[in-house]
Every structure is written in C-alpha cells, then in structure tokens.
Amino acid sequence: MAHASQSSLCGVQIRAARGALRWSVEDLAERSGVSGSTIKRIEATEGAPKSTAPNLMAIRSTLEAEGIEFIGSLNDRPGIRMARAKP
C-alpha cells in the first residue's frame, strides 16, 4: 500500500467536513467510491492517514466539490472551512 504521507488531509478534517455537509460515512463512501470501512479507518487515524494516495484524493476531491476547503497542515491546526456561496 502506498502511503500518502505528503497529503495534508487528516482524519479530523474528513470527520469535520462530513459533519459540515451532514453526510454519513455511507454518504461519503457512495460519492467518493472509497469503502466505508476505509473511511472509518482513515478518520480514526491520528496524524497522516495510512491509506493509498488514490483513496485520499478521491475523498478530498469529493469533499472539495461540495465546497469544503482544507486549511492548516497536519502539524499546525488542521481544519476546514466552507467555500463562499456564489452570488
């Protein structure tokens, strides 16, 4: 398994993004194509998730397409914010 340690995405950000969108793990799994058990494992990880780069990119791009912006870094206040609505 190729680990995506260079990714700034972490479990707490994914959980926060799902909460902001009011999505369940199953919702994210269906939309991203990543299994629910993999999402749960990633979300439970402290620090850099141990997952494949394609899985992390699928999760990230799915959430970003819904207006989530990932901010901070793994070691410096990782978080999210919602993109502003277009006028």
GISUL-V730829 format. One record per residue. N is the residue number from 1. SS is DSSP state (@ for helix, = for strand, . for the rest). OMEGA is omega in degrees with one decimal (* if undefined). D_LAST is the distance of its C-alpha to the last C-alpha in Angstrom with 2 decimals. Layout:
n=N ss=SS omega=OMEGA d_last=D_LAST
n=N ss=SS omega=OMEGA d_last=D_LAST
//
This chain:
n=1 ss=. omega=177.0 d_last=42.91
n=2 ss=. omega=-179.8 d_last=40.91
n=3 ss=. omega=-178.6 d_last=39.26
n=4 ss=. omega=-176.6 d_last=35.90
n=5 ss=. omega=179.6 d_last=36.86
n=6 ss=. omega=-179.5 d_last=34.69
n=7 ss=. omega=177.8 d_last=31.56
n=8 ss=. omega=-179.7 d_last=29.70
n=9 ss=. omega=176.6 d_last=28.74
n=10 ss== omega=-175.2 d_last=30.88
n=11 ss=@ omega=-179.0 d_last=31.59
n=12 ss=@ omega=178.2 d_last=30.10
n=13 ss=@ omega=179.5 d_last=26.69
n=14 ss=@ omega=177.7 d_last=26.88
n=15 ss=@ omega=179.6 d_last=27.97
n=16 ss=@ omega=-179.8 d_last=25.18
n=17 ss=@ omega=177.5 d_last=22.54
n=18 ss=@ omega=178.6 d_last=24.17
n=19 ss=@ omega=179.7 d_last=24.24
n=20 ss=@ omega=-179.9 d_last=20.56
n=21 ss=@ omega=-175.7 d_last=19.89
n=22 ss=. omega=178.5 d_last=22.90
n=23 ss=. omega=170.3 d_last=24.66
n=24 ss=. omega=173.6 d_last=28.43
n=25 ss=@ omega=-179.2 d_last=30.39
n=26 ss=@ omega=176.9 d_last=31.02
n=27 ss=@ omega=-179.3 d_last=27.33
n=28 ss=@ omega=179.2 d_last=26.85
n=29 ss=@ omega=-179.2 d_last=30.17
n=30 ss=@ omega=-176.1 d_last=29.33
n=31 ss=@ omega=-175.5 d_last=25.99
n=32 ss=@ omega=-175.8 d_last=27.38
n=33 ss=. omega=177.6 d_last=30.90
n=34 ss=. omega=-175.6 d_last=32.46
n=35 ss=. omega=178.0 d_last=35.06
n=36 ss=@ omega=179.8 d_last=34.56
n=37 ss=@ omega=176.8 d_last=37.71
n=38 ss=@ omega=178.7 d_last=36.44
n=39 ss=@ omega=178.5 d_last=33.16
n=40 ss=@ omega=179.5 d_last=35.29
n=41 ss=@ omega=178.9 d_last=37.61
n=42 ss=@ omega=-179.0 d_last=34.88
n=43 ss=@ omega=-178.9 d_last=33.31
n=44 ss=@ omega=-176.9 d_last=36.80
n=45 ss=. omega=170.9 d_last=37.43
n=46 ss=. omega=179.4 d_last=37.55
n=47 ss=. omega=-176.7 d_last=36.39
n=48 ss== omega=179.4 d_last=35.86
n=49 ss=. omega=176.0 d_last=35.83
n=50 ss=. omega=179.8 d_last=38.76
n=51 ss=. omega=179.7 d_last=37.20
n=52 ss=. omega=177.8 d_last=36.88
n=53 ss=@ omega=178.6 d_last=34.27
n=54 ss=@ omega=177.8 d_last=33.06
n=55 ss=@ omega=-179.7 d_last=32.55
n=56 ss=@ omega=178.8 d_last=30.61
n=57 ss=@ omega=178.7 d_last=28.42
n=58 ss=@ omega=178.1 d_last=27.81
n=59 ss=@ omega=-178.3 d_last=26.79
n=60 ss=@ omega=-176.1 d_last=24.60
n=61 ss=@ omega=177.1 d_last=22.78
n=62 ss=@ omega=-179.0 d_last=22.33
n=63 ss=@ omega=178.0 d_last=20.78
n=64 ss=@ omega=178.8 d_last=18.58
n=65 ss=@ omega=178.6 d_last=17.29
n=66 ss=. omega=175.1 d_last=16.15
n=67 ss=. omega=177.3 d_last=14.21
n=68 ss== omega=173.4 d_last=17.34
n=69 ss== omega=178.8 d_last=18.24
n=70 ss== omega=-177.0 d_last=21.97
n=71 ss== omega=-178.0 d_last=23.15
n=72 ss== omega=177.7 d_last=26.66
n=73 ss== omega=-179.3 d_last=29.67
n=74 ss=. omega=-175.7 d_last=32.47
n=75 ss=. omega=-176.5 d_last=34.53
n=76 ss== omega=175.0 d_last=31.99
n=77 ss== omega=177.4 d_last=29.74
n=78 ss== omega=-179.8 d_last=28.11
n=79 ss== omega=178.1 d_last=24.97
n=80 ss== omega=165.1 d_last=21.45
n=81 ss== omega=-179.9 d_last=17.99
n=82 ss== omega=176.0 d_last=14.87
n=83 ss=. omega=178.4 d_last=12.12
n=84 ss=. omega=176.6 d_last=8.92
n=85 ss=. omega=178.4 d_last=6.37
n=86 ss=. omega=-179.7 d_last=3.82
n=87 ss=. omega=* d_last=0.00
//
